[in-house]
């Protein structure tokens, strides 16, 4: 079984160092003939990670490949990873981010879930790791936690922060990351929706855990509001690309956005009146619905937030 473990990186030398150290410490799956290669795609035009990857090769337990992709945008980097994995004749590609570290048995858990289910993709768990000065309300609100499912559950969405994909099945379907989402994000949501529409299956592996470092620049309300707004952009795009398209879909999307803004705004005011400022995470929570509604509205009218223009170093 050939697996390409891929990560895109952009100006995160500390995060990349943590990732490479953790990957080097991965425990090989038991009772499996594993041929593993690690692929780091540098999305910096200056090739800033080249020397760091070259230095890490000494004593690294797996073949370590460096790929330069100077075209700015997450889709270019991830498609470059898919191309390199294909060139390596990989059966599966595992994606992880450069601000994450995998648990020692992470890859084993992903592969075991795939063997049991035969699924096209396997999604794992992402647990946040906060900086020391993170506000308590932000942690209590669990705003950075991804949705958890029962182990082996079949699910209808996935992301590239922690996922294993059947590369040959992906190639047979002709699927790649859509460059329209290079700087906005949401490209992984679109790819996995295309995979499901083509008859693919996604299952959840509860034991395949990675730990995401949350930088101080993200551990704040302003970043959360922008992220929630961007998820509304993605939701609007998903709805507009539905199978039964028609001229009514765009105005209906606008109506959906307005409804979310109204409902979320009402809940926010109600919580503010009832709770005061003593339970900040409960007051903030309805703002998710408000921001998502505004995101749906703006995307329906042709404007999307380019989240990946910002750099959050770790």
C-alpha positions as a LaTeX table, in Angstrom:
\begin{tabular}{lrrr}
\hline
Residue & $x$ (\AA) & $y$ (\AA) & $z$ (\AA) \\
\hline
Unk1 & 0.00 & 0.00 & 0.00 \\
Unk2 & 1.52 & 3.28 & $-1.13$ \\
Unk3 & 0.53 & 6.41 & 0.78 \\
Unk4 & 1.60 & 10.00 & 0.15 \\
Unk5 & 1.32 & 12.13 & 3.28 \\
Unk6 & 0.94 & 15.71 & 2.01 \\
Unk7 & 1.04 & 19.11 & 3.64 \\
Unk8 & 1.00 & 22.56 & 2.09 \\
Unk9 & 3.05 & 25.20 & 3.88 \\
Unk10 & 3.28 & 28.98 & 3.68 \\
Unk11 & 5.59 & 31.01 & 5.92 \\
Unk12 & 5.18 & 28.77 & 8.98 \\
Unk13 & 8.67 & 27.48 & 9.78 \\
Unk14 & 7.86 & 26.66 & 13.42 \\
Unk15 & 4.66 & 24.87 & 12.50 \\
Unk16 & 6.42 & 22.94 & 9.75 \\
Unk17 & 9.16 & 21.91 & 12.18 \\
Unk18 & 6.58 & 20.59 & 14.65 \\
Unk19 & 4.77 & 18.73 & 11.87 \\
Unk20 & 7.91 & 17.08 & 10.50 \\
Unk21 & 8.98 & 16.03 & 14.00 \\
Unk22 & 5.59 & 14.45 & 14.68 \\
Unk23 & 5.46 & 12.72 & 11.28 \\
Unk24 & 8.92 & 11.26 & 11.92 \\
Unk25 & 7.53 & 9.79 & 15.15 \\
Unk26 & 4.48 & 8.15 & 13.53 \\
Unk27 & 4.02 & 4.50 & 14.38 \\
Unk28 & 3.77 & 2.35 & 11.28 \\
Unk29 & 0.43 & 0.54 & 10.94 \\
Unk30 & 0.45 & $-2.97$ & 12.33 \\
Unk31 & 0.10 & $-5.88$ & 9.90 \\
Unk32 & 0.31 & $-3.59$ & 6.88 \\
Unk33 & 2.80 & $-3.45$ & 4.03 \\
Unk34 & 3.11 & 0.33 & 4.00 \\
Unk35 & 5.16 & 2.33 & 1.50 \\
Unk36 & 4.96 & 5.88 & 2.88 \\
Unk37 & 6.29 & 9.07 & 1.32 \\
Unk38 & 5.99 & 12.57 & 2.79 \\
Unk39 & 5.35 & 15.52 & 0.46 \\
Unk40 & 5.75 & 19.15 & 1.54 \\
Unk41 & 4.38 & 21.70 & $-0.93$ \\
Unk42 & 5.84 & 25.16 & $-0.43$ \\
Unk43 & 3.36 & 27.82 & $-1.57$ \\
Unk44 & 5.87 & 30.65 & $-1.08$ \\
Unk45 & 7.20 & 32.26 & $-4.26$ \\
Unk46 & 10.58 & 32.59 & $-2.54$ \\
Unk47 & 10.77 & 28.87 & $-1.73$ \\
Unk48 & 11.29 & 29.62 & 1.96 \\
Unk49 & 10.76 & 26.04 & 3.17 \\
Unk50 & 13.23 & 24.42 & 0.77 \\
Unk51 & 16.24 & 24.53 & 3.10 \\
Unk52 & 14.16 & 23.45 & 6.10 \\
Unk53 & 12.86 & 20.35 & 4.30 \\
Unk54 & 16.33 & 19.53 & 2.97 \\
Unk55 & 17.76 & 19.72 & 6.50 \\
Unk56 & 15.00 & 17.45 & 7.85 \\
Unk57 & 15.84 & 14.66 & 5.40 \\
Unk58 & 18.87 & 13.60 & 7.42 \\
Unk59 & 17.66 & 10.71 & 9.56 \\
Unk60 & 14.03 & 11.09 & 8.49 \\
Unk61 & 12.36 & 7.64 & 8.53 \\
Unk62 & 10.39 & 8.15 & 5.31 \\
Unk63 & 11.25 & 9.55 & 1.87 \\
Unk64 & 10.74 & 13.31 & 2.18 \\
Unk65 & 9.89 & 15.29 & $-0.96$ \\
Unk66 & 9.86 & 19.05 & $-1.48$ \\
Unk67 & 7.59 & 20.59 & $-4.11$ \\
Unk68 & 7.66 & 24.30 & $-4.99$ \\
Unk69 & 4.34 & 25.83 & $-6.03$ \\
Unk70 & 4.86 & 29.60 & $-6.35$ \\
Unk71 & 1.32 & 30.38 & $-7.54$ \\
Unk72 & $-0.37$ & 31.81 & $-4.46$ \\
Unk73 & $-3.47$ & 29.98 & $-3.33$ \\
Unk74 & $-4.39$ & 26.87 & $-1.37$ \\
Unk75 & $-5.86$ & 25.11 & $-4.43$ \\
Unk76 & $-2.59$ & 25.39 & $-6.36$ \\
Unk77 & $-0.67$ & 23.91 & $-3.43$ \\
Unk78 & $-3.08$ & 21.03 & $-2.87$ \\
Unk79 & $-3.33$ & 20.17 & $-6.55$ \\
Unk80 & 0.47 & 20.15 & $-6.67$ \\
Unk81 & 0.36 & 17.65 & $-3.81$ \\
Unk82 & $-2.06$ & 15.46 & $-5.74$ \\
Unk83 & 0.18 & 15.61 & $-8.81$ \\
Unk84 & 3.24 & 14.61 & $-6.80$ \\
Unk85 & 1.34 & 11.79 & $-5.09$ \\
Unk86 & 0.26 & 10.54 & $-8.52$ \\
Unk87 & 3.86 & 10.70 & $-9.78$ \\
Unk88 & 4.86 & 8.59 & $-6.76$ \\
Unk89 & 2.20 & 6.02 & $-7.78$ \\
Unk90 & 0.44 & 6.41 & $-4.43$ \\
Unk91 & $-2.77$ & 4.51 & $-3.75$ \\
Unk92 & $-3.89$ & 6.98 & $-1.10$ \\
Unk93 & $-3.14$ & 10.57 & $-0.20$ \\
Unk94 & $-3.35$ & 11.81 & 3.38 \\
Unk95 & $-3.70$ & 15.56 & 3.91 \\
Unk96 & $-2.67$ & 17.42 & 7.04 \\
Unk97 & $-2.02$ & 21.13 & 7.66 \\
Unk98 & 1.25 & 22.81 & 8.58 \\
Unk99 & $-0.20$ & 24.09 & 11.86 \\
Unk100 & $-1.08$ & 20.58 & 13.04 \\
Unk101 & 0.68 & 17.59 & 14.54 \\
Unk102 & $-0.66$ & 14.04 & 14.28 \\
Unk103 & $-1.02$ & 11.62 & 17.14 \\
Unk104 & 1.42 & 8.68 & 16.86 \\
Unk105 & $-1.24$ & 6.26 & 15.55 \\
Unk106 & $-3.02$ & 8.82 & 13.38 \\
Unk107 & $-2.18$ & 7.27 & 10.01 \\
Unk108 & $-2.82$ & 3.77 & 11.30 \\
Unk109 & $-6.33$ & 4.83 & 12.39 \\
Unk110 & $-7.11$ & 6.38 & 9.00 \\
Unk111 & $-5.91$ & 3.34 & 7.08 \\
Unk112 & $-7.71$ & 0.91 & 9.40 \\
Unk113 & $-10.97$ & 2.80 & 8.90 \\
Unk114 & $-10.50$ & 2.71 & 5.16 \\
Unk115 & $-9.81$ & $-1.03$ & 5.13 \\
Unk116 & $-12.90$ & $-1.73$ & 7.21 \\
Unk117 & $-15.23$ & 0.49 & 5.21 \\
Unk118 & $-13.79$ & 0.63 & 1.71 \\
Unk119 & $-14.71$ & 4.34 & 1.73 \\
Unk120 & $-13.37$ & 6.78 & $-0.83$ \\
Unk121 & $-12.30$ & 9.16 & 1.95 \\
Unk122 & $-11.77$ & 8.94 & 5.70 \\
Unk123 & $-12.02$ & 12.03 & 7.90 \\
Unk124 & $-10.28$ & 12.26 & 11.27 \\
Unk125 & $-10.67$ & 14.43 & 14.35 \\
Unk126 & $-9.04$ & 17.84 & 14.83 \\
Unk127 & $-8.44$ & 19.09 & 18.39 \\
Unk128 & $-7.37$ & 22.70 & 19.01 \\
Unk129 & $-4.35$ & 23.68 & 21.10 \\
Unk130 & $-4.62$ & 27.25 & 22.39 \\
Unk131 & $-1.92$ & 29.78 & 23.31 \\
Unk132 & $-1.59$ & 30.58 & 27.04 \\
Unk133 & $-3.36$ & 33.97 & 26.91 \\
Unk134 & $-6.50$ & 32.71 & 25.14 \\
Unk135 & $-9.69$ & 34.19 & 26.67 \\
Unk136 & $-11.60$ & 31.64 & 28.73 \\
Unk137 & $-14.91$ & 32.43 & 27.00 \\
Unk138 & $-13.43$ & 31.50 & 23.64 \\
Unk139 & $-12.37$ & 28.06 & 24.91 \\
Unk140 & $-15.67$ & 27.53 & 26.75 \\
Unk141 & $-17.60$ & 28.26 & 23.56 \\
Unk142 & $-15.79$ & 25.42 & 21.75 \\
Unk143 & $-15.72$ & 27.59 & 18.65 \\
Unk144 & $-12.57$ & 25.98 & 17.27 \\
Unk145 & $-13.69$ & 22.38 & 17.66 \\
Unk146 & $-14.74$ & 20.38 & 14.61 \\
Unk147 & $-17.88$ & 18.27 & 14.69 \\
Unk148 & $-17.30$ & 14.76 & 16.04 \\
Unk149 & $-19.16$ & 11.65 & 14.86 \\
Unk150 & $-19.37$ & 8.05 & 15.94 \\
Unk151 & $-16.40$ & 5.97 & 14.82 \\
Unk152 & $-17.13$ & 4.51 & 11.40 \\
Unk153 & $-20.12$ & 6.78 & 10.78 \\
Unk154 & $-20.84$ & 7.68 & 7.17 \\
Unk155 & $-20.80$ & 11.47 & 6.79 \\
Unk156 & $-21.65$ & 14.02 & 4.09 \\
Unk157 & $-18.77$ & 16.50 & 4.40 \\
Unk158 & $-15.01$ & 16.56 & 4.91 \\
Unk159 & $-12.01$ & 18.88 & 4.91 \\
Unk160 & $-8.30$ & 18.58 & 4.20 \\
Unk161 & $-7.10$ & 19.31 & 7.74 \\
Unk162 & $-7.15$ & 15.56 & 8.46 \\
Unk163 & $-8.26$ & 13.23 & 5.71 \\
Unk164 & $-7.25$ & 10.14 & 3.73 \\
Unk165 & $-8.42$ & 9.92 & 0.10 \\
Unk166 & $-8.41$ & 7.06 & $-2.38$ \\
Unk167 & $-6.21$ & 8.75 & $-4.99$ \\
Unk168 & $-7.00$ & 6.35 & $-7.81$ \\
Unk169 & $-10.73$ & 6.79 & $-7.28$ \\
Unk170 & $-10.26$ & 10.56 & $-7.23$ \\
Unk171 & $-8.33$ & 10.42 & $-10.50$ \\
Unk172 & $-10.93$ & 8.16 & $-12.10$ \\
Unk173 & $-13.58$ & 10.77 & $-11.28$ \\
Unk174 & $-11.40$ & 13.54 & $-12.68$ \\
Unk175 & $-11.64$ & 15.56 & $-9.47$ \\
Unk176 & $-9.23$ & 18.30 & $-8.42$ \\
Unk177 & $-9.41$ & 21.40 & $-6.21$ \\
Unk178 & $-11.21$ & 24.27 & $-7.96$ \\
Unk179 & $-8.98$ & 27.31 & $-8.45$ \\
Unk180 & $-11.93$ & 29.67 & $-8.08$ \\
Unk181 & $-11.50$ & 29.08 & $-4.34$ \\
Unk182 & $-7.72$ & 29.55 & $-4.28$ \\
Unk183 & $-7.81$ & 32.49 & $-1.85$ \\
Unk184 & $-11.31$ & 32.27 & $-0.41$ \\
Unk185 & $-11.14$ & 28.74 & 0.96 \\
Unk186 & $-13.97$ & 26.23 & 0.73 \\
Unk187 & $-12.17$ & 24.32 & $-2.01$ \\
Unk188 & $-12.14$ & 21.14 & 0.07 \\
Unk189 & $-15.87$ & 21.38 & 0.76 \\
Unk190 & $-16.50$ & 21.62 & $-2.97$ \\
Unk191 & $-14.23$ & 18.71 & $-3.82$ \\
Unk192 & $-15.83$ & 16.39 & $-1.29$ \\
Unk193 & $-19.30$ & 17.41 & $-2.41$ \\
Unk194 & $-18.31$ & 16.50 & $-5.98$ \\
Unk195 & $-16.97$ & 13.19 & $-4.68$ \\
Unk196 & $-20.26$ & 12.39 & $-2.93$ \\
Unk197 & $-22.29$ & 13.43 & $-5.98$ \\
Unk198 & $-20.22$ & 10.97 & $-8.05$ \\
Unk199 & $-21.10$ & 8.10 & $-5.71$ \\
Unk200 & $-18.13$ & 8.25 & $-3.34$ \\
Unk201 & $-18.40$ & 7.61 & 0.40 \\
Unk202 & $-16.83$ & 9.36 & 3.39 \\
Unk203 & $-16.50$ & 7.77 & 6.82 \\
Unk204 & $-15.25$ & 9.13 & 10.15 \\
Unk205 & $-12.32$ & 7.73 & 12.12 \\
Unk206 & $-12.63$ & 8.96 & 15.72 \\
Unk207 & $-9.17$ & 7.70 & 16.70 \\
Unk208 & $-7.37$ & 9.47 & 13.84 \\
Unk209 & $-6.52$ & 12.61 & 15.80 \\
Unk210 & $-4.46$ & 15.64 & 14.87 \\
Unk211 & $-3.80$ & 18.65 & 17.11 \\
Unk212 & $-4.14$ & 22.12 & 15.60 \\
Unk213 & $-2.12$ & 24.99 & 17.03 \\
Unk214 & $-4.32$ & 28.07 & 17.25 \\
Unk215 & $-2.13$ & 31.20 & 16.92 \\
Unk216 & $-2.88$ & 34.29 & 18.99 \\
Unk217 & $-3.94$ & 36.11 & 15.80 \\
Unk218 & $-6.86$ & 33.67 & 15.46 \\
Unk219 & $-7.78$ & 33.37 & 19.15 \\
Unk220 & $-9.96$ & 36.46 & 19.05 \\
Unk221 & $-13.52$ & 37.43 & 18.21 \\
Unk222 & $-12.67$ & 39.39 & 15.05 \\
Unk223 & $-11.11$ & 36.34 & 13.42 \\
Unk224 & $-14.06$ & 34.16 & 14.39 \\
Unk225 & $-16.50$ & 36.62 & 12.83 \\
Unk226 & $-14.55$ & 36.64 & 9.56 \\
Unk227 & $-14.34$ & 32.84 & 9.53 \\
Unk228 & $-18.08$ & 32.50 & 10.11 \\
Unk229 & $-18.73$ & 35.04 & 7.39 \\
Unk230 & $-16.57$ & 32.99 & 5.01 \\
Unk231 & $-18.50$ & 29.80 & 5.82 \\
Unk232 & $-21.60$ & 31.66 & 4.66 \\
Unk233 & $-19.84$ & 32.40 & 1.37 \\
Unk234 & $-19.20$ & 28.67 & 0.94 \\
Unk235 & $-22.76$ & 27.72 & 1.86 \\
Unk236 & $-24.12$ & 30.14 & $-0.75$ \\
Unk237 & $-21.80$ & 28.75 & $-3.41$ \\
Unk238 & $-22.87$ & 25.19 & $-2.57$ \\
Unk239 & $-26.52$ & 26.10 & $-2.93$ \\
Unk240 & $-26.02$ & 27.91 & $-6.25$ \\
Unk241 & $-24.22$ & 24.91 & $-7.74$ \\
Unk242 & $-27.04$ & 22.49 & $-6.87$ \\
Unk243 & $-28.26$ & 19.94 & $-9.36$ \\
Unk244 & $-31.61$ & 21.63 & $-10.03$ \\
Unk245 & $-30.41$ & 25.04 & $-11.06$ \\
Unk246 & $-32.74$ & 27.89 & $-11.96$ \\
Unk247 & $-33.08$ & 31.65 & $-11.99$ \\
Unk248 & $-34.90$ & 31.46 & $-8.64$ \\
Unk249 & $-31.92$ & 30.03 & $-6.76$ \\
Unk250 & $-30.00$ & 33.30 & $-6.40$ \\
Unk251 & $-32.91$ & 35.39 & $-5.01$ \\
Unk252 & $-33.83$ & 32.48 & $-2.75$ \\
Unk253 & $-30.24$ & 32.47 & $-1.50$ \\
Unk254 & $-30.59$ & 36.17 & $-0.69$ \\
Unk255 & $-33.76$ & 35.35 & 1.26 \\
Unk256 & $-31.93$ & 32.61 & 3.16 \\
Unk257 & $-29.19$ & 35.05 & 4.08 \\
Unk258 & $-31.64$ & 37.69 & 5.29 \\
Unk259 & $-33.48$ & 35.11 & 7.37 \\
Unk260 & $-30.27$ & 33.99 & 9.08 \\
Unk261 & $-29.30$ & 37.59 & 9.85 \\
Unk262 & $-32.73$ & 38.26 & 11.36 \\
Unk263 & $-32.85$ & 35.06 & 13.44 \\
Unk264 & $-29.25$ & 35.33 & 14.62 \\
Unk265 & $-29.65$ & 39.02 & 15.43 \\
Unk266 & $-32.78$ & 38.33 & 17.46 \\
Unk267 & $-31.07$ & 35.57 & 19.44 \\
Unk268 & $-28.06$ & 37.79 & 20.05 \\
Unk269 & $-30.20$ & 40.58 & 21.48 \\
Unk270 & $-32.23$ & 38.13 & 23.58 \\
Unk271 & $-29.08$ & 36.57 & 25.04 \\
Unk272 & $-27.63$ & 39.99 & 25.72 \\
Unk273 & $-30.76$ & 41.06 & 27.63 \\
Unk274 & $-31.14$ & 37.81 & 29.57 \\
Unk275 & $-27.51$ & 36.92 & 30.26 \\
Unk276 & $-25.84$ & 40.32 & 30.33 \\
Unk277 & $-22.08$ & 40.03 & 29.95 \\
Unk278 & $-21.65$ & 37.20 & 32.43 \\
Unk279 & $-21.66$ & 34.41 & 29.85 \\
Unk280 & $-19.82$ & 35.83 & 26.89 \\
Unk281 & $-19.57$ & 32.61 & 24.86 \\
Unk282 & $-23.37$ & 32.22 & 24.91 \\
Unk283 & $-23.83$ & 35.82 & 23.84 \\
Unk284 & $-21.34$ & 35.39 & 21.00 \\
Unk285 & $-22.76$ & 32.12 & 19.68 \\
Unk286 & $-25.72$ & 33.65 & 17.74 \\
Unk287 & $-23.23$ & 35.83 & 15.87 \\
Unk288 & $-22.29$ & 32.66 & 13.99 \\
Unk289 & $-25.77$ & 32.70 & 12.42 \\
Unk290 & $-25.59$ & 36.45 & 11.77 \\
Unk291 & $-22.18$ & 36.31 & 10.09 \\
Unk292 & $-23.10$ & 33.24 & 8.09 \\
Unk293 & $-26.21$ & 35.04 & 6.88 \\
Unk294 & $-24.21$ & 38.06 & 5.76 \\
Unk295 & $-21.78$ & 35.67 & 4.05 \\
Unk296 & $-24.63$ & 34.06 & 2.11 \\
Unk297 & $-25.94$ & 37.49 & 1.13 \\
Unk298 & $-22.62$ & 38.86 & $-0.12$ \\
Unk299 & $-21.69$ & 35.69 & $-2.01$ \\
Unk300 & $-25.10$ & 35.66 & $-3.69$ \\
Unk301 & $-24.36$ & 39.19 & $-4.88$ \\
Unk302 & $-20.90$ & 38.25 & $-6.18$ \\
Unk303 & $-18.50$ & 39.15 & $-3.35$ \\
Unk304 & $-16.48$ & 36.66 & $-1.31$ \\
Unk305 & $-13.98$ & 37.07 & 1.50 \\
Unk306 & $-10.42$ & 36.02 & 0.55 \\
Unk307 & $-9.39$ & 34.45 & 3.85 \\
Unk308 & $-6.14$ & 33.03 & 2.52 \\
Unk309 & $-4.67$ & 36.45 & 1.75 \\
Unk310 & $-3.84$ & 36.62 & 5.44 \\
Unk311 & $-0.90$ & 34.82 & 7.04 \\
Unk312 & $-1.22$ & 33.43 & 10.57 \\
Unk313 & 2.26 & 32.25 & 11.46 \\
Unk314 & 2.91 & 29.64 & 14.13 \\
\hline
\end{tabular}
